Amino acid sequence: MVSIWEKTFGKRNAKKNITRELSEKIIEYKNVYGYETIAEAVVQVGNSYEFAKDMDHAAPIYAVWRSAKELNVLDMAVMRAITEQDKYEDGSNDNDDSSAVLAIA
């Protein structure tokens, strides 16, 4: 039997992970399809969700969207995507070691 601590922290970790994953997928979706804002990407995914959720091979973003919706963290994922989008602009990442090497050279 699973303890109450495992249930609590397991659910908290699941929420944290799905929030992170969906926010990254929203940013990726925005960049791939050329939307100017996260809001545009979210509206497009949200509008297509009802249609795509029953498909056998829908885009992976819809599976993550469904999980976030079930865990009630959809809003948190969107907010995280908005705050984190600058890190993912044009595929660059501030933690990338190659930019540090170029700065030293």
Secondary structure, DSSP 8 states (H G I E B T S, - for coil): ---HHHHHHHHHHHHHHHHHHHHHHHHHHHHHHT-SSHHHHHHHHHHHHHHHTT-TT--HHHHHHHHHHHTT-HHHHHHHHHHHGGGGGGG--TT-HHHHHHHH-
